[in-house]
Amino acid sequence: MLRHIDEAVLDLFDRLDRRVTPVSTILAETFRSLNVCWRMRGGCRMETPLDGP
């Protein structure tokens, strides 16, 4: 498990060195996923903790 954490930390610092922040990466993945949903189903509904039970 420690090796996995080391790799994750090294990846984070590598991204920071290249000026790629985790926020921009998360947003890119979110938009990519939504785009796939729109193409396949004509839309998506994202569940959030604010939606309630």
HUKAVEN-V566575 format. One record per residue. N is the residue number from 1. RES is the residue in one small letter. PSI is psi as a letter, one per 20 degrees, with the letter a starting at -180 (none if undefined). Layout:
n: <N;N>
res: <RES;RES>
psi: <PSI;PSI>
//
This chain:
n: <1;2;3;4;5;6;7;8;9;10;11;12;13;14;15;16;17;18;19;20;21;22;23;24;25;26;27;28;29;30;31;32;33;34;35;36;37;38;39;40;41;42;43;44;45;46;47;48;49;50;51;52;53>
res: <m;l;r;h;i;d;e;a;v;l;d;l;f;d;r;l;d;r;r;v;t;p;v;s;t;i;l;a;e;t;f;r;s;l;n;v;c;w;r;m;r;g;g;c;r;m;e;t;p;l;d;g;p>
psi: <h;h;h;g;g;g;h;g;g;h;g;g;h;g;h;h;h;j;k;o;q;h;g;h;g;g;g;g;h;g;h;g;g;h;g;g;g;h;g;h;i;j;r;q;p;p;p;r;h;i;i;r;none>
//
